[in-house]
Amino acid sequence: PVDELDACMELNLLALDAEDRHIIAACDLQGQTARAYAEANQLTLAATKSRLLRARKRLRESLILNCQVRFDDSGQVCCHTPRPPA
């Protein structure tokens, strides 16, 4: 199940638009701070935080729909039900 979730996550990341994919990769996967991302991309910190929040929301919605991921009350992934093979 973890391998399936990993594969589904990758597919959903690739399905995001380039701007969403870029900010999630930089800030969430590579650990860049929002401030550093803002400076590197000539954005305000507020704009960067808003973009990151929207990108995370779109990824979350995609994971719920396409990967059958469920989240606990703190927002952490708690459950994943693999889809049966087509």
Order of alpha helices (4+ residues) and beta strands (2+ residues): alpha-alpha-alpha-alpha-beta-beta
